[in-house]
């Protein structure tokens, strides 16, 4: 089976000498390789930034005269050949970590389901940390050579663009995605028509097509219901992340779970391991159960087979963050399925029944927990919280015996390491350090970096952050006619050499962004301390339907605007992965 199914159209007007820039643009390997990004920024650095560092859009817009100029630049051509050599070596490697350590499992396959993937700012299909973790998992799977395939959604209207008005109120501008300008490829069938799967929803059948994103060696397939043959309402099912409409939400999760399994089958995959990143995709277990029952297994036997090959990662630290559906909605969407599973209604509901103060619900995390053999939280503390949250599912066990472990969230080093810091590591760490990131002894060599050298790199990166913030503030003032106080609130007065604290997260109330503001007088004393002031940068979005979250942003922003902060409290609007890289 081919690793990739989409075919790049590559209709860029490029000279033959650098024609492979087009193919490279469609593999997100460049997102974690600064030298690869320089192949584009070298041609026109201003256009590179204007296109949000999107090589596909860049190549569609760049002037031919600028392209022609670099093919006569010996330094550029030398760099071009070096980067393409590295790309080919990476893609064709036979000595990956996985093949070196688990060659006997090379024909096994891992399917990874997530409702969002944070891969790059040009792909607005993520809302926060869950998506960034999914994207980093895909990139690290590529680096390690894991036999990994991802399944998710391509949200045709993306996540929103955030603006903060003078009173601190968040407004959300819709994003309109243009597929031809993104590093995304259509998956076509033998007739060159969009490959689709069908999923039954009440009273109709909905089609979903697939888009392919190449993440290094890893294929990621994203479903989209904006397909001819669907009703207008159904074409919008995958338009946006995290709708507050329960019918739309459950429809999305049915498509993700049930449709995702069918998509993998149609693409020729038969995964050996199924990983649910949060409970949104838990309906995949029902589709797999149906497959086993059709093969002659009992439902209980099917559950055991599913559990033996399924992992579930839970992220939510509070019950309110879990997806739960009222039982009448489950009746509406699944009444035709449970007989096919040889279950009655009560048995089906019991798979995920959750008794709460206002009644009973069907809980997606509970379904995922019951259908997975391995369950993990995302930090040691979160593992403790999760065991306490879900202990009632194991009434005969003590809290510490609840079978939920933890795996601390990490990051994909290549994505989040600044180029200048990477150059420093290349100089002082052993050769090949990038492939030995989990070796504690290797990191001992960091101590060999002279303090003043490391500190100068840090100062350089802080200068870049402040310069970026000031330019953003300038552009906001030029284009949006914002009030001068908002320019200050956007970071125009920050000092790159002062201690700076960042709080950049999704503005859900349980993340407590306003906690540091509770004793405001004490905070003012800290930020205005002579010779030792502290600066604080806030950034983050609230879901458009999350009124408490938007009120929290407003509370923070009103404090940021106060003159007595001296411009040392800052709120940066429209937080995305590009801003995040400057912050870290």
Secondary structure, 3 states (H helix, E strand, C coil): CCCCCCCCCCCCCCCHHHCHHHHHHCEHHHHHCHHHHHHHHCCCHHHHHHCCCCHHHHHHHCCHHHHHHHCCCHHHHHHHHHHHHHHHHHHCCCCCHHHHHHHHHCCCCEEEECCCCCCCCCCCCCCCHHHHHHHHHHHHHHHHCCCEEEEEECCCCCCCEEEECCCCCEEEECCCCCHHHCCCEECECCCCCECEEEEEECCEEEEEEEEEEEECCEEEEEEECCCCCCCHHHHCCCCCCCCCCHHHHHHHHHHHHHHHHHHHHHCCCCCCEEEEECHHHCCHHHHHHHHHHHCCCCHHHHHHHHHCCEEEECCCCCHHHCCEEEHHHHHHHHCCCHHHHCCCHHHHHHCCEEEECCEEEEEHHHHHHHCCCEEEECCHHHHHHHHHHCHHHHCCCCHHHCCCEECCCCCCHHHHCCHHHHHHHHHHCCCCHHHCCCCHHHHHHHHHCCHHHHHHHHHHHHHHHHHHHHHHHHHHHHHHCCCHHHHHHCCCCCCCCCEEEEEECCCCHHHCHHHHHCCHHHHHHHHCCCCCCEEEEEECCCCCCCHHHHHHHHHHHHHHCCHHHCCCEEEECCCCHHHHHHHC
